[in-house]
């Protein structure tokens, strides 16, 4: 699978720190490890995984809409992780657009075949809900 520009480096300084400094394709971001059952103070590893699926899905939906000259609309993708076994990623795709039945079926196929979905689906269960025509 071709993943253009996909590289990252994480750096966790020596000591008791809980913040990993990430360099992702030249952009910097901090990733935190929650303190013993506490709430995270920033992005977490699992949050970044959910964000990757969310971003890839949104971009794939937008590309689909543009390619077939369909409705222009805001795309919202919510992803949450339910720890398993097996782990499950719940994905909701919201699109405030009117699509006919065939376009909805094609959209569902596009969502189920995004590059990040394909990469993850052998390791995780991904449950998707399409809300098309509803406010995003």
NUZA-701295 format. One record per atom (N, C-alpha, C, O): y, z, x; residue in one letter. Coordinates in steps of 0.02 Angstrom, whole numbers, padded with zeros to 5 digits, always signed. Each point is the difference from the previous one (the first is absolute). Layout:
# NUZA-701295
YZXa/...
# end
This chain:
# NUZA-701295
-00058+00000+00042x/+00058+00000-00042x/+00062+00000+00044x/+00004+00038+00048x/+00043-00081-00064x/+00061-00004+00039x/+00050+00052-00027x/+00016+00000-00060x/+00007+00043+00103x/+00050+00050-00018x/+00061-00010+00045x/+00004+00031+00053x/+00043-00074-00073x/+00056-00016+00043x/+00042+00061+00017x/+00018+00040-00043x/-00003-00033+00107x/+00044+00054+00023x/-00026+00070-00014x/+00040+00046-00008x/-00105-00038+00006x/-00027+00067-00016x/-00016+00038+00063x/-00052-00011+00031x/+00097+00055-00012x/-00014+00046+00055x/+00039+00064-00011x/+00053+00000-00031x/-00080+00054+00055x/+00033+00065-00006x/-00020+00044+00058x/-00054-00007+00029x/+00099+00053-00012x/-00015+00049+00052x/+00024+00067-00026x/+00055+00007-00026x/-00098+00044+00032x/+00017+00067-00020x/+00004+00045+00061x/-00039-00006+00047x/+00088+00052-00047x/+00009+00046+00056x/+00010+00070-00027x/+00047+00013-00037x/-00092+00032+00055x/+00004+00071-00018x/+00011+00039+00064x/-00046+00006+00041x/+00106+00021-00032x/+00015+00036+00062x/-00045+00061+00009x/-00027+00028-00048x/+00018-00009+00111x/-00038+00059+00018x/+00031+00061-00035x/+00061+00005-00006x/-00103+00041-00016x/+00024+00061-00031x/-00027+00007-00071x/-00051-00028-00017x/+00087+00066-00023x/-00022+00014-00069x/+00033-00044-00052x/-00003+00016-00059x/+00034-00069+00079x/+00035-00044-00047x/-00045-00030-00053x/-00060-00010+00012x/+00088-00003-00069x/-00036-00030-00056x/+00030-00067-00020x/-00015-00026-00054x/+00057-00002+00096x/+00033-00063-00016x/-00020-00052+00051x/+00011+00008+00060x/-00041-00062-00084x/-00019-00056+00042x/+00056-00052-00005x/+00018-00021-00055x/+00008+00001+00112x/+00050-00053+00001x/-00037-00067+00002x/-00041-00012+00044x/+00056-00030-00093x/-00034-00064-00005x/+00047-00057+00018x/+00060+00003-00016x/-00086-00053+00049x/+00035-00062+00012x/-00042-00053-00034x/-00056-00015+00023x/+00081-00014-00077x/-00037-00050-00038x/+00039-00066+00005x/+00053-00007-00031x/-00079-00039+00070x/+00032-00065+00009x/+00074+00007+00021x/+00042-00040-00020x/-00027+00092+00060x/+00068+00010+00023x/+00043+00045-00044x/+00056+00015+00018x/-00082+00006-00075x/+00035+00046-00044x/-00028+00070+00011x/-00060+00008+00010x/+00103+00042-00013x/-00024+00068+00012x/-00003+00039-00065x/+00039-00011-00047x/-00087+00056+00045x/-00013+00040-00059x/-00037+00063+00022x/-00039-00003+00047x/+00052+00057-00080x/-00036+00062+00015x/-00054+00011-00053x/+00011-00013-00059x/-00067+00038+00081x/-00056+00017-00044x/-00017+00073+00012x/-00007+00022+00057x/+00002+00016-00111x/-00012+00072+00008x/-00070+00020-00022x/-00032-00033-00040x/+00011+00088+00068x/-00063+00031-00020x/+00020+00064-00036x/+00033+00043+00030x/-00052-00035-00094x/+00019+00061-00036x/-00028+00062+00034x/-00056-00001+00026x/+00094+00054-00026x/-00023+00064+00027x/-00050+00030-00048x/+00014+00007-00059x/-00072+00011+00084x/-00053+00034-00037x/+00009+00003-00076x/+00019+00052-00027x/-00032-00107-00006x/+00002-00002-00072x/+00070-00005-00030x/+00007-00002-00061x/+00043-00001+00103x/+00069-00005-00024x/+00018-00071-00019x/-00039-00047+00009x/+00099+00040-00034x/+00025-00065-00018x/+00025-00036+00062x/+00029+00031+00044x/-00040-00097-00039x/+00025-00037+00058x/+00076-00003-00002x/+00031+00001-00053x/-00002-00006+00112x/+00073-00005+00005x/+00022-00072+00008x/+00059-00013+00012x/-00103-00033-00018x/+00017-00071+00008x/-00061-00042-00015x/-00046+00021-00035x/+00046-00082+00061x/-00056-00045-00010x/-00063+00030+00031x/+00003+00034+00052x/-00061-00047-00083x/-00064+00022+00026x/-00043-00062+00014x/+00018-00055-00022x/-00072+00065+00057x/-00045-00057+00013x/-00025-00031-00064x/-00002-00061-00006x/-00017+00102-00043x/-00024-00026-00063x/+00056-00033-00040x/-00011-00050-00035x/+00072+00077+00042x/+00057-00032-00033x/+00015-00068+00029x/+00018-00047-00036x/-00027+00040+00102x/+00010-00065+00031x/-00053-00050-00022x/+00014-00059-00008x/-00075+00082-00001x/-00054-00043-00026x/+00018-00025-00070x/-00007-00059-00015x/+00028+00105-00028x/+00020-00018-00068x/+00060-00048+00002x/+00003-00047-00039x/+00044+00059+00084x/+00059-00043+00006x/-00019-00070+00022x/+00029-00049-00024x/-00077+00043+00069x/-00023-00066+00023x/-00029-00040-00059x/+00015-00059-00007x/-00056+00092-00034x/-00030-00035-00057x/+00055-00017-00051x/-00001-00055-00028x/+00047+00100+00017x/+00055-00012-00047x/+00043-00059+00021x/+00015-00044-00040x/+00006+00044+00103x/+00043-00053+00025x/-00035-00068-00001x/+00030-00050-00021x/-00091+00048+00043x/-00038-00063+00002x/-00010-00027-00071x/+00006-00060-00011x/-00021+00104-00036x/-00009-00021-00069x/+00064-00028-00029x/+00000-00053-00031x/+00056+00088+00041x/+00064-00023-00027x/+00019-00068+00028x/+00023-00044-00036x/-00033+00034+00102x/+00017-00064+00031x/-00045-00056-00026x/+00022-00056-00010x/-00086+00071-00001x/-00047-00050-00025x/+00017-00019-00072x/-00004-00059-00017x/+00023+00107-00024x/+00021-00015-00069x/+00062-00044+00000x/+00003-00049-00036x/+00046+00067+00077x/+00062-00040+00004x/-00016-00072+00022x/+00026-00047-00029x/-00069+00039+00079x/-00019-00066+00024x/-00034-00040-00056x/+00014-00059-00009x/-00058+00091-00028x/-00034-00032-00057x/+00051-00024-00051x/-00003-00057-00023x/+00050+00099+00004x/+00051-00018-00050x/+00042-00059+00024x/+00015-00045-00039x/+00004+00045+00103x/+00041-00054+00027x/-00039-00065+00005x/+00026-00053-00015x/-00088+00058+00038x/-00040-00060+00010x/-00010-00039-00065x/+00000-00061+00000x/-00009+00097-00055x/-00013-00032-00064x/+00062-00002-00044x/-00005-00013-00060x/+00063+00026+00090x/+00064-00002-00035x/-00003+00039-00066x/+00021-00024-00053x/-00048+00084+00058x/-00005+00044-00059x/+00060+00046-00002x/+00046-00006+00041x/-00046+00050-00087x/+00057+00045-00011x/+00021+00036+00063x/-00042+00022+00040x/+00107-00015-00032x/+00027+00041+00054x/+00006+00070-00028x/+00031+00011-00053x/-00059+00037+00087x/+00001+00068-00025x/-00009+00049+00057x/-00026-00017+00053x/+00048+00078-00065x/-00012+00054+00047x/-00074+00017-00001x/-00030+00006-00053x/+00002+00003+00112x/-00071+00019+00006x/-00001+00072+00025x/+00031+00016+00050x/-00068+00026-00086x/-00009+00069+00022x/-00074+00013+00009x/-00041-00015-00044x/+00023+00043+00101x/-00070+00016+00014x/-00004+00074+00019x/+00028+00021+00051x/-00064+00017-00091x/-00012+00071+00014x/-00071+00008+00025x/-00047-00025-00032x/+00038+00059+00087x/-00067+00012+00027x/-00008+00074+00014x/+00044+00032+00030x/-00099-00004-00052x/-00016+00070+00015x/-00072+00004+00024x/-00042-00042-00017x/+00028+00092+00057x/-00067+00009+00029x/-00032+00061-00031x/+00029+00054-00001x/-00090-00064-00023x/-00041+00055-00025x/-00056+00009+00051x/-00041-00044+00010x/+00040+00103+00023x/-00052+00010+00050x/-00067+00004-00033x/-00006+00030-00054x/-00044-00059+00084x/-00065-00011-00030x/-00045+00059-00003x/+00024+00056-00008x/-00087-00064+00015x/-00032-00065+00015x/-00014-00040-00064x/-00018+00030-00051x/+00024-00094+00053x/+00035-00039+00052x/+00075+00006-00011x/+00023+00014-00055x/+00015-00026+00108x/+00073-00001-00008x/+00020-00058-00045x/-00030-00054+00003x/+00081+00065-00044x/+00022-00052-00047x/+00075-00009+00007x/+00038+00048-00002x/-00017-00110+00010x/+00071-00017-00002x/+00014-00026-00071x/-00031-00047-00023x/+00078+00079-00011x/+00021-00022-00066x/+00065-00040+00009x/+00048+00024+00029x/-00049-00085-00055x/+00057-00045+00009x/+00023-00023-00069x/-00040-00025-00040x/+00105+00033+00027x/+00030-00025-00062x/+00052-00052+00019x/+00045+00013+00039x/-00053-00073-00066x/+00048-00054+00012x/+00041-00009-00063x/-00026-00018-00052x/+00091+00030+00058x/+00045-00008-00057x/+00043-00062+00010x/+00029-00010+00054x/-00026-00031-00105x/+00037-00063+00004x/+00031-00012-00069x/-00035-00013-00048x/+00101+00016+00044x/+00035-00010-00063x/+00011-00075-00011x/+00055-00026+00007x/-00110-00008-00023x/+00003-00073-00010x/-00051-00019-00053x/-00051+00033-00009x/+00066-00087-00026x/-00047-00027-00049x/-00043-00053+00033x/+00025-00052+00022x/-00089+00066-00017x/-00048-00048+00028x/-00053-00015-00052x/-00021+00044-00037x/+00000-00108+00035x/-00054-00016-00046x/-00066+00026+00027x/-00004+00025+00056x/-00048-00031-00096x/-00065+00029+00018x/-00027-00028+00065x/-00024+00038+00043x/+00029-00104-00034x/-00026-00030+00062x/+00038+00026+00061x/-00030+00015+00052x/+00096-00009-00058x/+00040+00025+00056x/-00017+00072+00016x/-00001+00020+00058x/-00012+00020-00110x/-00019+00070+00011x/-00067+00004+00037x/-00008+00041+00045x/-00039-00083-00064x/-00065-00001+00033x/+00007-00022+00073x/-00031+00029+00044x/+00073-00079-00032x/+00012-00022+00069x/+00034+00055+00040x/-00016+00011+00059x/+00063+00024-00090x/+00034+00055+00033x/-00049+00055+00018x/+00003+00028+00055x/-00048-00012-00100x/-00051+00052+00014x/-00042-00020+00060x/-00017+00042+00042x/-00001-00106-00038x/-00040-00024+00057x/+00040+00005+00065x/-00027+00018+00052x/+00091-00035-00055x/+00043+00005+00060x/+00004+00073+00023x/-00007+00013+00060x/+00018+00033-00106x/+00006+00071+00017x/-00065+00025+00032x/+00002+00039+00047x/-00059-00061-00073x/-00064+00023+00027x/-00019-00033+00065x/-00051+00017+00030x/+00091-00065-00007x/-00017-00034+00063x/+00057+00002+00051x/+00002-00042+00045x/+00043+00090-00051x/+00053+00006+00051x/-00032+00017+00067x/-00054+00030+00001x/+00085-00047+00054x/-00030+00014+00065x/-00017+00074+00011x/-00053+00015+00028x/+00096+00031-00049x/-00015+00071+00011x/-00056+00022-00047x/-00042+00042+00019x/+00040-00068-00081x/-00055+00016-00046x/-00066-00021+00031x/-00048+00038+00000x/+00045-00099+00026x/-00061-00026+00030x/-00022+00044+00059x/-00059+00014+00009x/+00108+00008+00031x/-00015+00042+00058x/-00029+00068-00021x/-00044+00026+00033x/+00070+00002-00087x/-00019+00068-00020x/-00059+00005-00048x/-00033+00052-00003x/+00020-00104-00036x/-00046+00008-00056x/-00073+00016+00018x/-00037+00025-00042x/+00016-00038+00103x/-00068+00020+00020x/-00004+00073+00018x/-00055+00029+00002x/+00112+00003+00011x/+00001+00071+00019x/+00022+00046-00057x/-00017+00059+00000x/+00054-00086-00047x/+00028+00040-00055x/-00010-00036-00066x/-00007-00061-00002x/+00008+00098-00052x/+00002-00029-00066x/+00074-00010-00017x/+00040+00046+00009x/-00022-00105-00033x/+00069-00014-00020x/-00001-00016-00074x/-00029-00050-00020x/+00062+00091-00020x/+00005-00010-00072x/+00070-00025-00015x/+00049+00032+00019x/-00044-00089-00052x/+00065-00031-00012x/+00014-00005-00075x/-00044-00017-00039x/+00106+00032+00020x/+00023-00010-00068x/+00062-00044+00002x/+00048+00014+00035x/-00050-00069-00073x/+00057-00046-00004x/+00039+00016-00063x/-00028-00001-00055x/+00092+00015+00061x/+00045+00009-00056x/+00049-00058+00001x/+00054+00005+00029x/-00073-00060-00061x/+00041-00059+00000x/+00036-00003-00067x/-00030+00008-00053x/+00095-00020+00056x/+00039-00003-00061x/+00032+00067-00015x/+00045+00005-00042x/-00069+00047+00075x/+00029+00067-00009x/+00056+00008+00050x/+00001-00032+00052x/+00047+00075-00066x/+00052+00013+00049x/-00030+00024+00066x/-00042+00045+00000x/+00063-00075+00054x/-00027+00019+00066x/+00030+00065+00023x/-00017+00024+00055x/
# end
